[in-house]
């Protein structure tokens, strides 16, 4: 596979565990920061930012156009699970025991090219954790799939160049683009807790629930199921950073959260 290259400066920031509302608001604000050119003005033309993060409490995130009526809000409330909407497309994800990334860049490369190179970086990082993942080489008819009731879960279908192991999805990602500015974020499953999504669906059709449950069991996999342990967040972040540096042939610069919040008041106003 021929992967695109980047010549601009590359930055990485890790943010502590935060709520789903905070995480999605922060990604939206970063997208706006890039769209307005504020990040590039401060850190250089052609710059790229990676953010690594996690979720507390657990949260269900919905795709930008997905109906919240597919999720049992009362069941989520009882289990202290937030519900939040992503600025990107796709279907529902239960964020619990996962490593989450977001990438922001101002680039003329095609969205599909970005998708591929990001997942190659994750694939290389996974190798250092003892996991051999492969690219999915096909994409289902998403328009047709989204018309089916059992399509509620993101992880029960793989898009081209997402990562799987033995046909079971390990990493799911989604994008949003504004001219040349792209936001891509995604989840690396660390345990099987994502399968709890089946208990949070608002659906009275037993056949649909059975299909979703079966698909989550058959079509998804996590790092701990493959290796027997959940790797530490900092270990994964280090592996990701090393893979980014190696693939792009650049030295990565680390930022702190305040380096970003100082650029724009909208970032400072993100709810805690």
Backbone as JSON, one array per atom type, in Angstrom:
{
  "sequence": "XXXXXXXXXXXXXXXXXXXXXXXXXXXXXXXXXXXXXXXXXXXXXXXXXXXXXXXXXXXXXXXXXXXXXXXXXXXXXXXXXXXXXXXXXXXXXXXXXXXXXXXXXXXXXXXXXXXXXXXXXXXXXXXXXXXXXXXXXXXXXXXXXXXXXXXXXXXXXXXXXXXXXXXXXXXXXXXXXXXXXXXXXXXXXXXXXXXXXXXXXXXXXXXXXXXXXXXXXXXXXXXXXXXXXXXXXXXXXXXXXXXXXXXXXXXXXXXXXXXXXXXXXXXXXXXX",
  "N": [[0.84, -1.19, 0.0], [0.58, 2.19, -0.9], [1.4, 4.86, 1.04], [0.45, 8.14, 2.12], [2.55, 11.01, 2.76], [3.75, 13.34, 5.25], [5.1, 16.56, 5.73], [5.15, 18.59, 7.53], [5.35, 20.02, 10.91], [4.78, 17.84, 13.73], [2.6, 17.24, 16.4], [1.82, 16.07, 19.69], [-0.6, 15.51, 22.18], [-1.66, 14.46, 25.35], [-4.61, 14.03, 27.13], [-6.22, 14.02, 30.34], [-8.48, 11.5, 31.78], [-11.8, 12.2, 30.96], [-15.21, 13.42, 30.8], [-17.69, 12.29, 28.41], [-19.01, 14.44, 27.18], [-17.14, 16.51, 27.57], [-14.92, 15.49, 26.12], [-15.88, 15.32, 23.43], [-16.65, 17.96, 22.98], [-14.17, 19.18, 23.18], [-12.8, 18.06, 20.99], [-14.39, 19.15, 18.93], [-13.84, 21.87, 19.33], [-11.09, 21.93, 18.81], [-11.15, 21.28, 16.11], [-12.37, 23.6, 15.13], [-10.38, 25.39, 15.81], [-8.33, 24.66, 14.05], [-9.68, 25.11, 11.65], [-10.02, 27.88, 11.64], [-7.41, 28.56, 11.47], [-5.84, 29.14, 13.64], [-4.29, 27.31, 15.11], [-2.32, 26.55, 13.23], [-1.12, 29.01, 12.79], [0.12, 29.46, 15.2], [1.73, 27.16, 15.61], [2.84, 26.4, 13.21], [2.75, 26.16, 9.62], [1.08, 23.55, 7.9], [1.05, 21.86, 10.04], [0.35, 19.13, 12.29], [-1.84, 17.6, 14.63], [-2.08, 15.25, 17.2], [-4.25, 13.8, 19.52], [-4.48, 11.98, 22.52], [-6.68, 10.13, 24.52], [-9.1, 9.27, 27.15], [-12.13, 8.02, 28.76], [-14.3, 9.03, 31.34], [-17.13, 9.29, 33.29], [-17.97, 6.04, 31.74], [-19.23, 6.2, 28.36], [-21.78, 6.42, 25.87], [-21.33, 7.15, 22.56], [-22.87, 8.77, 19.85], [-23.22, 8.7, 16.29], [-23.05, 11.57, 14.12], [-25.51, 11.96, 12.76], [-27.15, 10.08, 13.86], [-30.01, 8.69, 15.47], [-31.0, 9.47, 18.76], [-32.95, 8.04, 19.88], [-32.46, 5.39, 19.58], [-31.12, 4.53, 21.75], [-31.37, 3.49, 25.12], [-32.11, 5.72, 27.34], [-32.77, 5.84, 30.05], [-31.76, 3.45, 31.07], [-29.05, 3.92, 30.67], [-28.72, 6.06, 32.42], [-29.16, 4.82, 34.91], [-26.93, 3.22, 35.05], [-24.9, 4.98, 35.18], [-23.83, 5.97, 32.77], [-22.85, 8.11, 30.3], [-24.39, 9.89, 27.55], [-23.53, 11.02, 24.4], [-23.06, 13.11, 21.52], [-21.15, 12.64, 18.61], [-19.01, 14.76, 16.56], [-18.55, 13.61, 14.19], [-19.42, 11.12, 11.67], [-21.03, 7.86, 11.45], [-21.85, 5.06, 13.67], [-23.2, 3.95, 16.88], [-21.02, 3.87, 19.75], [-19.83, 2.3, 22.64], [-17.91, 3.72, 24.97], [-15.64, 2.44, 26.91], [-13.06, 1.13, 28.73], [-11.01, 1.62, 26.69], [-8.65, 2.92, 24.29], [-8.45, 6.08, 23.04], [-8.1, 8.14, 20.2], [-7.52, 11.28, 18.55], [-7.04, 12.98, 15.48], [-5.91, 15.89, 13.95], [-5.55, 17.9, 11.11], [-4.37, 20.12, 8.56], [-4.66, 19.66, 5.39], [-4.18, 18.72, 1.97], [-4.5, 16.14, 1.22], [-6.49, 13.3, 0.31], [-9.45, 12.18, 2.03], [-9.68, 9.4, 2.32], [-7.03, 8.65, 2.06], [-5.89, 9.73, 4.34], [-7.25, 8.24, 6.24], [-6.17, 5.7, 5.79], [-3.4, 6.02, 6.38], [-3.43, 6.75, 9.07], [-4.46, 4.44, 10.27], [-2.43, 2.69, 9.63], [-0.39, 3.63, 11.24], [-1.51, 3.04, 13.76], [-1.62, 0.28, 13.47], [1.12, -0.38, 13.39], [1.85, 0.47, 15.96], [0.39, -1.35, 17.48], [1.74, -3.7, 16.94], [3.99, -3.55, 18.56], [2.81, -4.08, 20.92], [2.26, -6.68, 20.81], [0.22, -7.46, 19.12], [-1.07, -8.46, 16.08], [-2.54, -6.89, 13.67], [-4.73, -6.46, 10.81], [-5.52, -4.77, 7.71], [-8.86, -4.04, 6.84], [-10.19, -4.9, 3.75], [-12.43, -4.38, 2.3], [-15.56, -2.59, 1.91], [-18.75, -2.38, 3.28], [-22.03, -1.73, 1.86], [-22.83, 1.11, 3.13], [-25.02, 2.85, 3.16], [-27.16, 1.16, 2.69], [-26.8, -0.56, 4.85], [-27.19, 1.14, 7.08], [-29.86, 1.47, 6.97], [-30.93, -0.69, 8.21], [-32.22, -2.04, 11.23], [-30.49, -3.35, 12.96], [-28.07, -2.1, 12.66], [-27.12, -0.41, 14.58], [-24.73, -0.4, 16.06], [-21.36, 0.7, 15.85], [-19.14, -1.03, 15.77], [-19.84, -3.43, 14.62], [-19.54, -3.54, 11.95], [-17.09, -3.22, 9.4], [-15.17, -0.72, 7.85], [-13.34, 0.0, 4.82], [-9.85, -0.25, 5.24], [-9.96, -0.02, 7.99], [-9.0, -1.62, 11.12], [-8.64, -5.06, 11.79], [-8.63, -8.3, 13.41], [-8.28, -11.51, 12.42], [-10.67, -11.15, 11.02], [-12.26, -9.82, 12.84], [-13.32, -6.82, 14.24], [-11.14, -4.38, 15.56], [-10.36, -1.74, 15.79], [-12.12, 1.24, 15.4], [-13.05, 4.06, 13.45], [-13.84, 7.51, 12.59], [-14.61, 10.34, 10.5], [-14.53, 13.92, 9.96], [-14.76, 16.62, 7.76], [-13.68, 19.87, 6.81], [-13.28, 21.8, 4.26], [-9.88, 21.84, 3.69], [-9.24, 20.99, 6.19], [-9.13, 18.37, 8.48], [-10.73, 16.24, 10.79], [-10.16, 13.31, 12.44], [-11.2, 10.73, 14.47], [-10.99, 7.96, 16.76], [-11.45, 4.62, 18.18], [-9.63, 2.26, 20.03], [-10.17, -0.9, 21.05], [-9.87, -2.14, 24.29], [-10.84, -4.0, 26.11], [-13.59, -6.35, 26.54], [-15.75, -4.81, 27.24], [-17.1, -3.04, 25.61], [-19.11, -4.48, 24.48], [-21.27, -4.3, 26.13], [-22.98, -2.5, 25.09], [-25.16, -3.7, 23.92], [-26.95, -4.01, 25.98], [-27.94, -1.54, 26.32], [-29.64, -0.66, 24.44], [-32.56, 0.69, 22.96], [-34.91, -1.11, 22.16], [-37.49, -3.23, 21.21], [-37.65, -5.45, 19.72], [-36.92, -8.7, 19.71], [-35.51, -10.24, 17.89], [-33.86, -8.42, 16.53], [-32.28, -7.49, 18.66], [-30.99, -9.87, 19.34], [-29.52, -10.3, 17.01], [-27.78, -8.05, 17.01], [-26.39, -8.55, 19.41], [-25.18, -11.02, 18.83], [-23.59, -10.26, 16.64], [-21.82, -8.48, 17.88], [-20.38, -10.26, 19.46], [-19.28, -11.98, 17.52], [-18.02, -10.38, 15.61], [-16.28, -8.52, 16.7], [-13.29, -7.67, 18.57], [-10.89, -7.41, 21.23], [-7.92, -5.89, 22.69], [-7.17, -7.08, 25.15], [-8.45, -9.54, 24.98], [-6.9, -10.71, 23.1], [-4.3, -10.67, 24.1], [-4.42, -11.18, 26.81], [-4.26, -9.23, 28.73], [-4.88, -5.81, 29.76], [-3.26, -3.2, 28.31], [-1.28, -0.52, 29.69], [-2.3, 2.91, 29.57], [-0.3, 4.86, 29.09], [1.68, 3.3, 27.95], [0.54, 2.54, 25.5], [0.2, 5.08, 24.37], [2.87, 5.84, 24.13], [3.76, 3.92, 22.28], [2.2, 4.62, 20.08], [3.17, 7.23, 19.58], [5.84, 6.69, 18.91], [5.43, 5.22, 16.56], [4.23, 7.15, 14.92], [6.35, 8.99, 14.67], [8.26, 7.39, 13.41], [7.0, 6.6, 10.97], [6.46, 9.03, 9.67], [8.92, 10.16, 9.72], [9.83, 12.2, 11.44], [10.58, 14.29, 14.3], [8.58, 14.18, 17.11], [6.73, 16.67, 18.78], [5.8, 17.35, 22.08], [2.86, 18.53, 23.58], [1.15, 20.37, 26.16], [-2.07, 20.41, 27.74], [-2.76, 23.06, 28.37], [-1.35, 24.48, 26.48], [-2.97, 24.41, 24.32], [-5.49, 25.35, 25.2], [-4.85, 27.96, 25.71], [-4.9, 29.15, 23.28], [-7.44, 29.74, 22.43], [-10.54, 30.97, 23.59], [-12.78, 29.34, 23.5], [-11.9, 26.75, 23.92], [-11.09, 26.93, 26.56], [-13.53, 27.11, 27.72], [-14.69, 24.65, 27.63], [-16.84, 22.26, 29.09], [-16.32, 20.75, 32.3]],
  "CA": [[0.0, 0.0, 0.0], [1.31, 3.45, -0.94], [0.84, 5.76, 2.04], [0.8, 9.55, 1.96], [3.53, 11.5, 3.72], [3.57, 14.69, 5.75], [6.4, 17.2, 5.94], [5.02, 19.63, 8.54], [5.59, 19.62, 12.3], [3.79, 16.93, 14.31], [2.45, 17.47, 17.82], [1.02, 15.1, 20.43], [-1.05, 15.91, 23.51], [-2.5, 13.5, 26.08], [-5.47, 14.69, 28.11], [-6.68, 13.06, 31.35], [-9.86, 10.98, 31.68], [-12.82, 13.24, 31.04], [-16.54, 12.99, 30.41], [-17.95, 12.26, 26.98], [-19.32, 15.79, 26.75], [-15.89, 17.26, 27.49], [-14.08, 14.99, 25.03], [-16.41, 15.69, 22.12], [-16.58, 19.42, 22.87], [-12.77, 19.52, 22.95], [-12.49, 17.75, 19.59], [-15.05, 20.16, 18.09], [-13.11, 23.12, 19.46], [-9.83, 21.78, 18.09], [-11.48, 21.38, 14.69], [-12.59, 25.02, 14.86], [-9.07, 26.04, 15.92], [-7.65, 24.4, 12.79], [-10.44, 25.73, 10.56], [-9.72, 29.31, 11.7], [-5.98, 28.74, 11.24], [-5.15, 29.58, 14.86], [-3.25, 26.34, 15.47], [-1.24, 26.64, 12.26], [-0.42, 30.27, 12.99], [0.96, 29.35, 16.4], [2.66, 26.03, 15.61], [3.47, 26.21, 11.91], [1.95, 25.72, 8.48], [1.16, 22.11, 7.63], [1.2, 21.11, 11.29], [-0.6, 18.04, 12.59], [-2.0, 17.37, 16.07], [-2.68, 14.02, 17.69], [-4.64, 13.8, 20.93], [-4.78, 10.68, 23.1], [-7.56, 10.38, 25.67], [-10.0, 8.21, 27.61], [-13.46, 8.48, 29.14], [-14.81, 8.75, 32.69], [-17.56, 7.88, 33.27], [-18.19, 5.46, 30.42], [-20.2, 6.97, 27.58], [-22.2, 6.02, 24.53], [-21.31, 8.24, 21.6], [-23.68, 8.55, 18.67], [-22.8, 9.38, 15.09], [-23.62, 12.91, 13.96], [-26.9, 11.92, 12.29], [-27.83, 8.92, 14.44], [-31.11, 9.04, 16.38], [-30.8, 9.14, 20.16], [-34.03, 7.13, 20.26], [-31.96, 4.02, 19.52], [-30.45, 4.25, 23.01], [-32.22, 3.53, 26.31], [-31.52, 6.76, 28.19], [-32.98, 5.5, 31.46], [-30.79, 2.4, 31.41], [-27.75, 4.58, 30.77], [-28.71, 6.86, 33.65], [-29.02, 3.91, 36.03], [-25.58, 2.65, 35.05], [-23.95, 6.11, 35.17], [-23.21, 6.02, 31.46], [-23.24, 9.32, 29.59], [-24.72, 9.81, 26.13], [-22.99, 12.21, 23.76], [-23.05, 13.03, 20.06], [-19.86, 12.97, 17.99], [-19.08, 15.65, 15.4], [-18.3, 12.79, 13.01], [-20.49, 10.19, 11.34], [-20.92, 6.5, 11.98], [-22.88, 4.53, 14.55], [-22.96, 4.07, 18.32], [-19.88, 3.22, 20.39], [-19.75, 2.41, 24.1], [-16.52, 4.0, 25.31], [-15.31, 1.9, 28.22], [-11.85, 0.33, 28.51], [-10.49, 1.81, 25.34], [-7.69, 4.01, 24.02], [-9.07, 6.9, 22.01], [-7.22, 9.12, 19.58], [-8.04, 12.17, 17.51], [-6.04, 13.57, 14.61], [-6.34, 17.09, 13.24], [-4.53, 18.34, 10.17], [-4.75, 20.95, 7.43], [-3.98, 18.91, 4.34], [-4.89, 18.49, 0.71], [-4.66, 14.71, 0.97], [-7.86, 12.79, 0.33], [-9.88, 11.62, 3.32], [-9.37, 7.98, 2.35], [-5.59, 8.51, 2.26], [-5.66, 9.99, 5.76], [-7.79, 7.07, 6.95], [-5.24, 4.59, 5.65], [-2.12, 6.25, 7.06], [-3.69, 6.73, 10.51], [-4.59, 3.06, 10.71], [-1.12, 2.06, 9.53], [0.3, 4.02, 12.47], [-2.07, 2.23, 14.85], [-1.2, -1.11, 13.23], [2.51, -0.5, 13.82], [1.87, 0.57, 17.42], [-0.13, -2.6, 18.02], [2.77, -4.74, 16.82], [4.86, -3.47, 19.75], [2.02, -4.6, 22.05], [2.05, -8.1, 20.57], [-1.02, -7.67, 18.38], [-0.91, -8.36, 14.63], [-3.82, -6.52, 13.05], [-4.7, -6.33, 9.36], [-6.48, -3.84, 7.13], [-10.05, -4.52, 6.15], [-10.01, -4.56, 2.34], [-13.72, -4.13, 1.66], [-16.49, -1.72, 2.63], [-20.15, -2.72, 2.97], [-22.89, -0.63, 1.41], [-23.23, 1.73, 4.38], [-26.37, 3.4, 3.04], [-28.08, 0.03, 2.87], [-26.64, -1.06, 6.22], [-27.77, 2.07, 8.04], [-31.31, 1.33, 6.91], [-31.32, -1.86, 8.99], [-32.3, -1.75, 12.66], [-29.36, -3.93, 13.69], [-26.84, -1.35, 12.34], [-26.93, 0.59, 15.62], [-23.37, -0.42, 16.61], [-20.24, 0.98, 14.94], [-18.12, -2.07, 15.7], [-20.31, -4.65, 13.97], [-19.23, -3.46, 10.52], [-15.77, -2.64, 9.17], [-14.95, 0.02, 6.61], [-12.04, -0.25, 4.2], [-8.65, 0.23, 5.93], [-10.02, -0.16, 9.45], [-8.16, -2.72, 11.55], [-9.28, -6.21, 12.41], [-7.81, -9.49, 13.65], [-9.09, -12.68, 12.02], [-11.99, -10.71, 10.58], [-13.01, -9.2, 13.94], [-12.92, -5.41, 14.28], [-10.4, -3.97, 16.74], [-10.29, -0.28, 15.79], [-13.14, 1.92, 14.6], [-12.75, 5.48, 13.31], [-14.77, 8.33, 11.82], [-14.01, 11.6, 10.06], [-15.28, 15.1, 9.56], [-13.87, 17.47, 6.97], [-14.08, 21.23, 6.48], [-12.28, 22.16, 3.25], [-8.68, 21.03, 3.83], [-9.04, 20.6, 7.59], [-9.77, 17.08, 8.77], [-10.75, 15.63, 12.12], [-10.43, 11.88, 12.48], [-10.99, 10.15, 15.79], [-11.37, 6.56, 16.77], [-11.33, 3.84, 19.41], [-8.95, 0.96, 20.09], [-10.82, -1.65, 22.12], [-8.92, -2.77, 25.21], [-11.51, -5.15, 26.75], [-14.88, -6.66, 25.89], [-16.82, -4.01, 27.84], [-17.87, -2.38, 24.56], [-20.26, -5.32, 24.14], [-22.39, -3.9, 26.98], [-23.88, -1.66, 24.31], [-26.38, -4.46, 23.64], [-27.85, -3.84, 27.11], [-28.32, -0.12, 26.39], [-30.42, -0.33, 23.25], [-34.0, 0.86, 23.13], [-35.46, -1.93, 21.08], [-38.37, -4.28, 21.73], [-37.61, -6.57, 18.77], [-35.97, -9.69, 20.19], [-34.66, -10.69, 16.79], [-32.85, -7.39, 16.3], [-31.36, -7.53, 19.8], [-30.19, -11.09, 19.22], [-28.58, -10.09, 15.91], [-26.76, -7.11, 17.48], [-25.58, -9.24, 20.41], [-24.37, -12.01, 18.14], [-22.58, -9.57, 15.84], [-20.78, -7.96, 18.79], [-19.56, -11.39, 19.87], [-18.59, -12.61, 16.39], [-17.35, -9.44, 14.7], [-15.4, -7.59, 17.4], [-12.22, -8.25, 19.38], [-10.18, -6.39, 22.01], [-6.52, -6.19, 22.97], [-7.04, -8.02, 26.27], [-8.86, -10.85, 24.52], [-5.8, -11.24, 22.28], [-3.03, -10.76, 24.84], [-4.65, -11.57, 28.19], [-4.1, -8.11, 29.66], [-5.13, -4.48, 29.24], [-2.02, -2.43, 28.42], [-1.38, 0.79, 30.31], [-2.54, 4.02, 28.65], [0.96, 5.5, 28.71], [2.39, 2.38, 27.07], [-0.05, 2.67, 24.17], [0.53, 6.42, 23.88], [4.27, 5.8, 23.72], [3.85, 3.13, 21.05], [1.62, 5.45, 19.02], [4.09, 8.33, 19.29], [6.99, 6.12, 18.21], [4.99, 4.85, 15.21], [4.05, 8.41, 14.19], [7.68, 9.52, 14.38], [8.94, 6.52, 12.44], [6.34, 6.6, 9.67], [6.59, 10.34, 9.03], [10.31, 10.56, 9.71], [9.95, 13.49, 12.12], [10.56, 14.3, 15.75], [7.29, 14.62, 17.62], [6.77, 17.65, 19.87], [4.72, 17.12, 23.03], [2.18, 19.71, 24.09], [0.29, 20.24, 27.32], [-3.43, 20.89, 27.49], [-2.83, 24.53, 28.44], [-0.83, 25.03, 25.24], [-4.1, 24.5, 23.4], [-6.55, 26.21, 25.75], [-4.41, 29.35, 25.66], [-5.07, 29.66, 21.92], [-8.81, 30.15, 22.11], [-11.41, 30.94, 24.76], [-13.76, 28.26, 23.38], [-11.3, 25.59, 24.55], [-11.11, 27.14, 28.0], [-14.91, 27.01, 28.18], [-15.19, 23.27, 27.55], [-17.32, 21.86, 30.41], [-15.64, 19.66, 33.0]],
  "C": [[0.88, 1.25, 0.0], [0.64, 4.44, 0.0], [1.3, 7.18, 1.8], [1.8, 9.95, 3.04], [3.2, 12.93, 4.13], [4.94, 15.28, 6.05], [6.34, 18.27, 7.04], [5.32, 19.11, 9.94], [4.44, 18.79, 12.86], [3.79, 17.1, 15.83], [1.55, 16.4, 18.43], [0.65, 15.69, 21.78], [-1.89, 14.78, 24.1], [-3.31, 14.28, 27.1], [-6.0, 13.64, 29.08], [-8.08, 12.53, 31.03], [-10.85, 12.11, 31.86], [-14.15, 12.65, 30.59], [-16.68, 12.98, 28.88], [-18.25, 13.64, 26.43], [-18.05, 16.61, 26.58], [-15.06, 16.81, 26.29], [-14.59, 15.41, 23.66], [-16.4, 17.21, 21.92], [-15.15, 19.85, 22.57], [-12.37, 19.22, 21.51], [-13.16, 18.75, 18.65], [-14.3, 21.48, 18.14], [-11.77, 23.07, 18.75], [-10.07, 21.87, 16.58], [-11.69, 22.85, 14.29], [-11.27, 25.78, 14.89], [-8.27, 25.86, 14.62], [-8.35, 25.11, 11.64], [-10.16, 27.24, 10.49], [-8.25, 29.6, 11.45], [-5.19, 29.13, 12.47], [-4.04, 28.61, 15.26], [-2.05, 26.46, 14.54], [-0.44, 27.92, 12.45], [0.54, 30.19, 14.17], [2.05, 28.29, 16.24], [3.24, 25.7, 14.24], [2.54, 25.69, 10.84], [2.16, 24.23, 8.24], [1.29, 21.26, 8.87], [0.05, 20.13, 11.5], [-0.64, 17.84, 14.1], [-2.67, 16.04, 16.32], [-3.06, 14.22, 19.15], [-4.97, 12.37, 21.36], [-5.59, 10.91, 24.37], [-8.38, 9.16, 26.03], [-11.22, 8.85, 28.27], [-13.79, 8.09, 30.59], [-15.9, 9.77, 33.03], [-17.64, 7.34, 31.84], [-19.28, 6.24, 29.7], [-20.55, 6.24, 26.3], [-22.09, 7.25, 23.65], [-22.09, 7.83, 20.36], [-23.06, 9.27, 17.48], [-23.6, 10.66, 14.89], [-25.11, 12.89, 13.61], [-27.72, 10.79, 12.9], [-28.88, 9.36, 15.46], [-30.8, 8.59, 17.81], [-31.87, 8.16, 20.64], [-33.61, 5.67, 20.16], [-31.34, 3.58, 20.84], [-31.43, 4.41, 24.17], [-31.61, 4.49, 27.33], [-31.68, 6.45, 29.68], [-32.0, 4.43, 31.92], [-29.39, 2.99, 31.54], [-27.65, 5.38, 32.06], [-28.49, 5.96, 34.86], [-27.6, 3.38, 36.16], [-24.49, 3.73, 35.05], [-23.14, 6.13, 33.89], [-23.74, 7.23, 30.72], [-23.66, 8.98, 28.16], [-24.27, 11.11, 25.49], [-23.01, 12.01, 22.25], [-21.68, 13.44, 19.53], [-20.05, 14.0, 16.87], [-18.84, 14.91, 14.09], [-19.46, 11.82, 12.78], [-20.32, 8.84, 12.0], [-22.05, 6.16, 12.94], [-22.4, 4.53, 15.99], [-21.74, 3.27, 18.78], [-20.04, 3.39, 21.89], [-18.27, 2.54, 24.46], [-16.26, 3.59, 26.75], [-14.16, 0.93, 28.04], [-11.41, 0.44, 27.06], [-9.44, 2.91, 25.35], [-8.26, 4.78, 22.85], [-8.07, 7.91, 21.49], [-8.06, 10.1, 18.76], [-6.86, 12.76, 16.76], [-6.66, 14.79, 13.95], [-5.21, 17.55, 12.35], [-5.17, 19.23, 9.1], [-3.99, 20.41, 6.23], [-4.85, 18.78, 3.1], [-5.05, 17.02, 0.38], [-6.12, 14.29, 1.08], [-8.17, 12.15, 1.68], [-9.51, 10.15, 3.43], [-7.87, 7.74, 2.57], [-5.23, 8.75, 3.72], [-6.1, 8.78, 6.58], [-6.78, 5.93, 6.95], [-3.97, 4.82, 6.46], [-2.3, 6.26, 8.58], [-3.76, 5.29, 11.01], [-3.29, 2.28, 10.55], [-0.29, 2.41, 10.77], [-0.2, 3.19, 13.65], [-1.64, 0.77, 14.7], [0.24, -1.32, 13.71], [2.63, -0.42, 15.34], [1.41, -0.73, 18.05], [0.9, -3.73, 17.95], [3.69, -4.74, 18.03], [4.15, -3.97, 20.99], [1.72, -6.08, 21.87], [0.79, -8.44, 19.82], [-0.76, -7.46, 16.89], [-2.28, -8.13, 14.0], [-3.63, -6.35, 11.54], [-5.73, -5.3, 8.91], [-7.69, -4.6, 6.6], [-9.97, -4.03, 4.7], [-11.31, -4.27, 1.62], [-14.54, -3.17, 2.51], [-17.91, -2.13, 2.28], [-20.89, -1.51, 2.42], [-23.47, 0.02, 2.66], [-24.64, 2.32, 4.32], [-27.42, 2.32, 3.26], [-28.02, -0.48, 4.3], [-27.34, -0.17, 7.23], [-29.3, 2.03, 8.02], [-31.83, 0.16, 7.71], [-31.27, -1.55, 10.48], [-31.08, -2.24, 13.42], [-28.04, -3.2, 13.41], [-26.46, -0.36, 13.42], [-25.49, 0.69, 16.11], [-22.32, -0.17, 15.53], [-19.38, -0.26, 14.71], [-18.59, -3.37, 15.05], [-20.19, -4.59, 12.45], [-17.9, -2.75, 10.35], [-15.73, -1.93, 7.83], [-13.55, -0.29, 6.08], [-10.94, 0.48, 4.97], [-8.82, 0.4, 7.43], [-9.27, -1.45, 9.82], [-8.97, -3.84, 12.19], [-8.24, -7.32, 12.61], [-8.7, -10.69, 13.38], [-10.52, -12.28, 11.69], [-12.83, -10.02, 11.64], [-12.45, -7.8, 14.2], [-12.3, -5.05, 15.63], [-10.36, -2.45, 16.9], [-11.38, 0.27, 14.88], [-12.88, 3.41, 14.6], [-13.82, 6.18, 12.48], [-14.12, 9.67, 11.54], [-15.05, 12.7, 9.91], [-14.31, 16.04, 8.86], [-14.5, 18.82, 6.73], [-13.01, 21.8, 5.56], [-11.05, 21.26, 3.42], [-8.44, 20.54, 5.25], [-9.82, 19.32, 7.88], [-9.65, 16.75, 10.25], [-11.03, 14.15, 11.93], [-10.22, 11.42, 13.92], [-11.52, 8.72, 15.81], [-11.01, 5.87, 18.07], [-10.59, 2.53, 19.16], [-9.52, 0.22, 21.29], [-9.79, -2.36, 22.98], [-9.52, -3.94, 25.97], [-12.84, -5.37, 26.05], [-16.04, -5.84, 26.45], [-17.65, -3.26, 26.8], [-19.13, -3.16, 24.19], [-21.48, -5.02, 25.01], [-23.37, -3.0, 26.26], [-25.2, -2.37, 24.05], [-27.41, -4.32, 24.75], [-28.4, -2.42, 27.21], [-29.17, 0.31, 25.21], [-31.91, -0.24, 23.58], [-34.69, 0.16, 21.98], [-36.28, -3.06, 21.7], [-38.39, -5.53, 20.82], [-36.52, -7.54, 19.2], [-35.02, -10.17, 19.12], [-33.54, -9.71, 16.49], [-31.82, -7.42, 17.41], [-30.44, -8.74, 19.73], [-29.14, -10.94, 18.12], [-27.45, -9.15, 16.33], [-25.82, -7.8, 18.45], [-24.65, -10.25, 19.76], [-23.26, -11.38, 17.31], [-21.46, -9.0, 16.72], [-19.84, -9.07, 19.24], [-18.69, -11.91, 18.72], [-17.67, -11.66, 15.63], [-16.42, -8.46, 15.38], [-14.39, -8.35, 18.26], [-11.52, -7.1, 20.11], [-8.75, -6.84, 22.27], [-6.39, -7.23, 24.08], [-7.49, -9.43, 25.88], [-7.75, -11.52, 23.69], [-4.53, -11.49, 23.08], [-3.19, -11.2, 26.28], [-4.53, -10.46, 29.2], [-4.45, -6.8, 28.96], [-3.86, -3.65, 29.39], [-2.28, -1.05, 29.03], [-1.53, 1.87, 29.25], [-1.23, 4.62, 28.16], [1.8, 4.61, 27.79], [1.86, 2.49, 25.65], [0.29, 4.03, 23.56], [1.97, 6.48, 23.4], [4.47, 5.04, 22.42], [3.3, 3.91, 19.86], [2.59, 6.56, 18.61], [5.3, 7.84, 18.51], [6.63, 5.77, 16.77], [4.79, 6.09, 14.34], [5.39, 8.95, 13.74], [8.38, 8.71, 13.29], [8.32, 6.62, 11.06], [6.53, 7.93, 8.94], [8.04, 10.84, 8.99], [10.55, 11.91, 10.35], [10.07, 13.27, 13.62], [9.23, 14.88, 16.22], [7.5, 15.6, 18.78], [5.56, 17.44, 20.78], [4.17, 18.45, 23.53], [1.45, 19.36, 25.38], [-1.08, 20.81, 26.97], [-3.5, 22.42, 27.47], [-2.22, 25.19, 27.21], [-1.94, 25.22, 24.21], [-5.18, 25.45, 23.92], [-6.15, 27.68, 25.72], [-4.62, 29.98, 24.29], [-6.46, 30.23, 21.67], [-9.68, 29.99, 23.35], [-12.43, 29.81, 24.71], [-13.23, 26.96, 24.0], [-11.29, 25.71, 26.06], [-12.51, 26.95, 28.57], [-15.5, 25.62, 28.09], [-15.6, 22.81, 28.93], [-16.53, 20.71, 31.0], [-16.65, 18.62, 33.43]]
}
